[in-house]
Amino acid sequence: MFILGFESSCDETSASVVEEIGGKLFVRSNIVASQIPVHRLYGGVVPEIASRAHVEAISRITGEALDGAGISLSDVGLVAVTSHPGLIGALLVAVNFAKGIAAANGIPLVGVDHIRGHIAAAYLSGENGAPTPKPPFLALALSGGHTSIYRVTSYTDWETVGSTRDDAIGEAFDKIGRLIGLEYPAGAAFDRLAAEGFREATGVDSPSPAQYAASEAGRDPRMKLPSPALPGETLDFSFSGLKTAAINLLHHLEQTGEDLPRALFAARYTALCVEAVEKKLGTALDRYPGLPVVAAGGVAANSHLRRELASLSARRGVGLFIPPLSLCGDNAAMIAAQGYYEYLAGNLRDSSLNASASDD
């Protein structure tokens, strides 16, 4: 079966063809039209601009996805589209386009939860046949809009066991990154700057949390910031306090005329974010012992986070599945992957499918 997937929940328009062979899913094409250069001018996503850019791109990239996979619409057995959550105007573009293609060609249609799609990126098999996760497992969704821990009991049944109570981890990086002069989106640049800071603090590449904490920079009281991991046994996060404290610290340094050690600041900020995720995931593994872990979403591309999650999973003796960097950001291949399992579960939709800005 060939699955044609669509994604337009925020600032990237994507169309993809995924092929199912013997229960395994393979990416045959994955076209992403990024709007980052446009939104960078404004320091963040402008919803109306995003919606119009989706309209301009979606027909073209659909043709590119089909051509790249070497198939035509008559070969497609399923259409999958992100229906929620996201920017409502942006979502409506792909939802209505997908409904039109499905209805005009008599192809089954499914709507997909964007966050489930991110987790489903781990279901996509590489050509080398790398193993993919099978429920039950714990899933981390780490992006600009979400920071959540899920207990996944089947490919279509999930339970939220922890989440952020305010800001998401990706937003926390983007907003503070902008204040220290990094272009939107700040994730990749923040990652590189933090790596410089960790090397400066410890004298080694990829230091352990203990090595960094023991360094002079790791103990610098000027850089004292709160942890986003809420105290106690809760699996919830709060990044608002960290973000506010970081803003106050930056303003204080500016007002007192002190130079900002950008790399060391980025290292401290990154360390706190990574430690918070590691701490709450560790608590989740205490609660649900033995379950493998899937980490996905844009922030799952962070090299420091990937390293610490690998260390934690090794210490706990559980499997860890993180999609390749190319599938961590928003893309339609992940939507096609989750769409396949929605199809198997009988969750078909018709022309009444609508978009929703919230988590349904």
Beta strands, then each sheet from edge to edge (+ up, - down):
strand 1: 2-7
strand 2: 12-21
strand 3: 24-34
strand 4: 76-84
strand 5: 109-113
strand 6: 137-142
strand 7: 147-154
strand 8: 157-163
strand 9: 293-296
strand 10: 320-321
sheet 1: 3+ 2- 1+ 4+ 5+
sheet 2: 8+ 7- 6+ 9+ 10+
end
